[in-house]
Amino acid sequence: MKRRISTPIKIAIEVILLAGLVVLFVVVLDPKQLRSYLLRITLSSVLGLLVFQFSIHVVGALQWLVLLRQSGIRKSIWHVFWARLSGCAITSLTPSAYFGGEPVRAAILKDESMSYQRIFATIAVDKYIELFTKFPIALLGFAFLIFRANPSRTLVIISSLFVAFFFGIFFLLMVRLFQGGDFIMRFFKRILRPLTRFRPRVAVRIIHPIRDFTRSVAHLIKSKKAFYLAMSLGLLLTVVELFQYAYVLSVLGIYSVPDAAIIFFGHVFLGIFSFIPGNVGSMEGVFLTVFALLGLGSDRSLIFSMIMRIGQVIMVALGVGSIVVSRIAKRAVKGADRIRTDA
């Protein structure tokens, strides 16, 4: 029987790889060249990156807002923006590049007029769109990488099968969702079958929220106008991400959208397998590998990673600040309600 590698061991492996990466950077970097690239990290270059970062979150908030409105949840774009940013901040602090902050998004958005099942249904569809719309640009980057790096035929076949596998999963999921999403309910019923035999009442309490969630997801998928609009916004978000990489490359004197698409593919690939919070080390390793394959230099790779990290840290700080402000505001509202009740 195969034993699964535990999460602490996975994190330990990444930490060891990170240490090796630091040694590699020290060995291969040219101090003079590095100093010249460091001077390119200016206030204007960081502000330019933040423009792209805010644009990504604004488009993402609009995408989620479309799904929320279709579910009958009325919230301002400002509220949706900060809820999404807070969720993304928590996701960046968890051992996953794409998941982890969804409960925070729901908690910040939640009020008495809506159920968690409906909110999580919009988040699930929003997350699916976010991931699915990354594939066109990622596939384009993969094609550019094969053309530029000219790897062996065996590596191309293996990589192509890997990419086709994940694309097939998302495409199959979309087809099943358009068929009504009943497979979600069947899946959970199979899992809860032992519990249904021994504790039927507990099973019913679990199944009811899942059924409401499934119906909400099916409603969003069947609302093709809203779904396709959200999908279009997802594609726009991906394009903004692509040009964000192109902008950072331009700061380093590289003006190439194909190279940006290759880096985008590497970052998506990283997000699937990373297990360390914030992709610390793994992101730098992917960028170093991509820059080496493209012949762009390890010095530029380090500066590219530093600029991206600066943007990430600022957005995470804003997201965490939003969580704190939201909690204070909700406590103030509860306190005011208690005062009115006592009066």
C-alpha positions in Angstrom: 0.0 0.0 0.0 1.4 3.4 -1.0 2.0 5.9 1.8 1.2 9.5 1.1 3.8 12.1 1.9 2.6 14.3 4.8 2.3 18.1 4.5 5.1 18.8 7.0 7.5 16.6 4.9 6.4 18.4 1.7 7.1 21.7 3.4 10.5 20.5 4.7 11.4 19.4 1.1 10.5 22.8 -0.2 12.6 24.5 2.5 15.6 22.4 1.6 15.1 23.3 -2.1 14.8 26.9 -1.0 18.1 26.7 0.8 19.7 25.1 -2.3 18.2 27.9 -4.4 19.7 30.6 -2.3 23.1 28.9 -2.7 22.5 28.7 -6.4 21.7 32.4 -6.6 24.9 33.3 -4.7 27.0 31.1 -7.1 25.6 32.3 -10.4 24.9 36.0 -9.8 27.1 38.7 -11.2 27.3 41.4 -8.4 27.9 44.3 -10.9 25.1 43.2 -13.1 22.8 42.6 -10.1 23.5 46.1 -8.8 22.5 47.7 -12.1 19.2 45.8 -12.1 18.5 46.6 -8.5 18.6 50.3 -9.5 15.6 49.6 -11.7 13.4 48.9 -8.7 12.1 52.4 -8.2 9.0 54.0 -6.8 7.5 54.4 -10.2 8.1 50.8 -11.2 6.5 49.6 -8.0 3.5 51.9 -8.5 3.1 50.6 -12.0 3.0 47.0 -10.7 0.4 48.1 -8.1 -1.8 49.5 -10.9 -1.8 46.0 -12.4 -2.4 44.4 -9.1 -5.4 46.6 -8.3 -6.7 46.1 -11.8 -6.6 42.3 -11.4 -8.6 42.5 -8.1 -11.1 45.0 -9.6 -11.8 42.8 -12.6 -12.0 39.8 -10.2 -14.4 41.6 -8.0 -16.6 42.5 -11.1 -16.6 38.8 -12.1 -17.7 37.7 -8.6 -20.3 40.6 -8.5 -22.0 39.3 -11.6 -22.4 35.9 -10.0 -23.6 37.4 -6.7 -26.2 39.5 -8.4 -27.4 36.5 -10.3 -27.8 34.7 -7.0 -29.9 37.5 -5.6 -27.1 38.9 -3.3 -26.9 42.7 -3.5 -23.6 44.1 -2.4 -21.6 47.1 -3.6 -18.5 46.6 -5.8 -16.5 48.2 -3.0 -17.6 45.6 -0.5 -17.1 42.8 -2.9 -13.6 44.1 -3.8 -12.4 44.1 -0.2 -13.9 40.7 0.6 -12.2 39.2 -2.4 -8.9 40.9 -1.6 -9.1 39.6 2.0 -9.7 36.1 0.8 -6.7 36.3 -1.6 -4.5 37.6 1.2 -5.3 34.5 3.3 -4.8 32.3 0.3 -1.3 33.7 -0.1 -0.6 32.8 3.5 -1.7 29.2 3.2 0.1 26.2 1.6 -1.8 26.6 -1.7 -1.7 29.1 -4.5 -5.4 29.0 -5.4 -7.3 27.9 -2.3 -7.6 28.7 1.4 -9.2 32.2 1.7 -12.7 31.3 0.6 -14.2 31.1 4.1 -12.8 34.6 4.8 -14.5 35.9 1.6 -17.8 34.5 2.7 -17.5 35.7 6.3 -16.8 39.3 5.3 -19.6 39.4 2.7 -22.2 37.6 4.9 -25.1 39.3 6.5 -28.6 38.3 7.7 -30.2 38.5 4.2 -28.1 35.7 2.7 -27.1 32.1 3.4 -23.6 30.7 3.4 -24.7 28.1 0.9 -25.5 30.8 -1.7 -22.3 32.7 -1.0 -20.1 29.6 -1.3 -21.9 28.6 -4.5 -20.9 31.9 -6.1 -17.3 31.5 -4.7 -17.1 27.9 -6.2 -18.2 29.1 -9.6 -16.0 32.1 -9.4 -13.0 30.0 -8.5 -13.7 27.5 -11.3 -13.9 30.4 -13.8 -10.7 31.9 -12.4 -8.8 28.7 -12.9 -10.4 27.6 -16.2 -9.7 31.0 -17.9 -6.0 30.7 -17.1 -5.6 27.7 -19.4 -5.7 29.5 -22.8 -2.8 31.8 -21.9 -1.0 29.0 -20.1 -1.3 26.8 -23.2 0.0 29.7 -25.3 2.9 30.1 -22.9 3.6 26.3 -23.1 3.7 26.5 -26.9 6.1 29.4 -26.8 8.3 27.5 -24.3 8.6 24.5 -26.6 9.4 26.8 -29.5 12.0 28.8 -27.6 13.7 26.1 -25.5 13.5 23.3 -28.1 13.4 20.4 -25.6 13.6 16.7 -26.5 10.6 15.0 -28.1 10.1 12.8 -25.0 9.8 15.8 -22.7 7.4 17.5 -25.1 5.1 14.4 -25.1 5.2 14.0 -21.3 4.5 17.7 -20.8 1.7 17.8 -23.4 0.0 14.8 -21.7 0.2 16.5 -18.4 -1.3 19.8 -19.7 -4.0 17.9 -21.6 -4.9 15.9 -18.5 -5.6 19.0 -16.4 -7.3 20.8 -19.3 -9.5 17.7 -19.8 -10.5 17.7 -16.1 -11.6 21.3 -16.2 -13.5 20.8 -19.5 -15.2 17.7 -18.2 -16.2 19.5 -15.1 -17.7 22.3 -17.1 -19.7 19.8 -19.2 -21.0 18.2 -16.0 -21.9 21.5 -14.5 -23.9 22.5 -17.6 -25.8 19.2 -17.2 -27.1 20.5 -13.9 -24.5 19.8 -11.3 -26.3 16.8 -9.8 -23.0 14.9 -9.7 -22.0 17.0 -6.7 -25.0 15.7 -4.7 -24.4 12.1 -5.8 -20.7 12.4 -4.8 -21.5 13.6 -1.3 -24.3 11.0 -0.9 -21.8 8.3 -1.6 -19.3 9.7 0.9 -22.0 10.0 3.5 -23.5 6.5 2.9 -21.8 4.9 6.0 -23.0 7.9 8.2 -26.5 7.6 6.7 -26.8 4.0 8.0 -25.6 4.7 11.6 -26.6 8.3 12.1 -29.3 9.2 9.6 -30.3 12.4 11.4 -26.7 13.8 11.3 -26.5 12.8 7.6 -29.7 14.7 6.8 -28.3 17.8 8.5 -25.2 17.6 6.3 -27.1 16.7 3.1 -29.6 19.6 3.3 -26.9 22.4 3.1 -25.1 20.5 0.3 -28.4 20.2 -1.6 -28.9 24.0 -1.3 -25.4 24.6 -2.4 -25.8 22.3 -5.4 -29.0 24.0 -6.4 -27.4 27.4 -6.2 -24.5 26.3 -8.4 -26.9 24.8 -10.9 -28.8 28.1 -11.0 -25.7 30.0 -11.8 -24.6 27.6 -14.5 -28.0 27.6 -16.1 -28.0 31.4 -16.2 -25.9 31.4 -19.3 -25.9 35.2 -19.8 -24.4 35.8 -16.4 -22.1 32.8 -16.6 -20.7 33.8 -19.9 -20.3 37.4 -18.8 -18.4 36.2 -15.7 -16.3 34.0 -18.0 -15.5 36.9 -20.2 -14.3 38.9 -17.2 -12.2 35.9 -16.2 -10.5 36.0 -19.6 -9.9 39.7 -19.2 -8.4 39.1 -15.7 -6.0 36.6 -17.2 -5.0 39.0 -19.9 -4.3 41.7 -17.3 -2.1 39.2 -15.4 -0.2 38.4 -18.6 0.5 42.1 -19.2 1.5 42.5 -15.6 4.3 40.0 -16.3 5.1 41.9 -19.5 5.3 45.1 -17.6 7.8 43.8 -15.0 9.9 42.3 -17.8 9.9 45.8 -19.5 11.3 47.2 -16.2 14.2 44.9 -16.7 14.6 45.9 -20.3 12.9 42.9 -21.9 10.0 43.7 -24.2 8.4 40.4 -25.1 4.8 39.3 -24.6 5.7 35.7 -25.5 8.3 35.6 -22.7 5.6 36.9 -20.3 3.2 34.1 -21.5 6.0 31.5 -20.7 6.4 33.0 -17.2 2.6 32.9 -16.8 2.6 29.2 -17.7 5.4 28.6 -15.2 3.4 30.4 -12.4 0.2 28.4 -13.1 2.2 25.2 -13.1 3.7 26.3 -9.8 0.3 27.0 -8.2 -0.8 23.4 -8.8 2.1 21.8 -6.9 3.3 24.3 -4.3 2.8 23.4 -0.7 4.6 26.2 1.1 2.8 29.4 2.2 3.2 32.2 -0.2 5.2 30.0 -2.6 8.3 31.2 -0.8 11.3 29.8 -2.7 9.2 27.8 -5.2 8.2 30.9 -7.1 11.8 32.1 -7.2 12.8 28.7 -8.4 10.3 28.6 -11.2 11.3 32.1 -12.4 15.0 31.2 -12.2 14.3 28.1 -14.3 12.2 29.9 -16.9 14.8 32.8 -17.2 17.6 30.2 -17.6 15.7 28.4 -20.3 15.0 31.6 -22.2 18.6 32.9 -21.7 17.5 36.0 -19.9 20.0 35.7 -17.0 19.7 34.8 -13.3 20.2 38.4 -12.2 17.1 39.5 -14.0 15.3 36.5 -12.5 16.1 37.6 -8.9 15.0 41.2 -9.6 11.8 40.0 -11.3 11.0 37.9 -8.2 11.7 40.8 -5.9 9.4 43.1 -7.7 6.6 40.5 -7.8 7.2 39.9 -4.0 6.9 43.6 -3.3 3.5 43.7 -5.0 2.4 40.5 -3.3 3.3 41.8 0.2 1.6 45.1 -0.2 -1.7 43.4 -1.4 -1.5 40.9 1.4 -1.1 43.7 3.9 -4.1 45.5 2.5 -6.1 42.3 2.6 -5.2 41.5 6.2 -6.0 45.2 7.1 -9.4 44.8 5.5 -10.1 41.7 7.6 -9.2 43.7 10.8 -11.4 46.6 9.8 -14.3 44.3 8.9 -14.2 42.6 12.3 -14.1 45.9 14.1 -17.0 47.2 12.1 -19.1 44.1 12.8 -18.4 44.3 16.5 -19.4 47.9 16.5 -22.7 47.1 14.8 -23.4 44.3 17.3 -22.6 46.6 20.2 -25.0 49.2 18.8 -27.7 46.6 18.5 -27.2 45.5 22.1 -27.5 49.1 23.3 -30.8 49.5 21.4 -32.1 46.3 22.8 -31.2 47.2 26.4 -32.8 50.6 25.9 
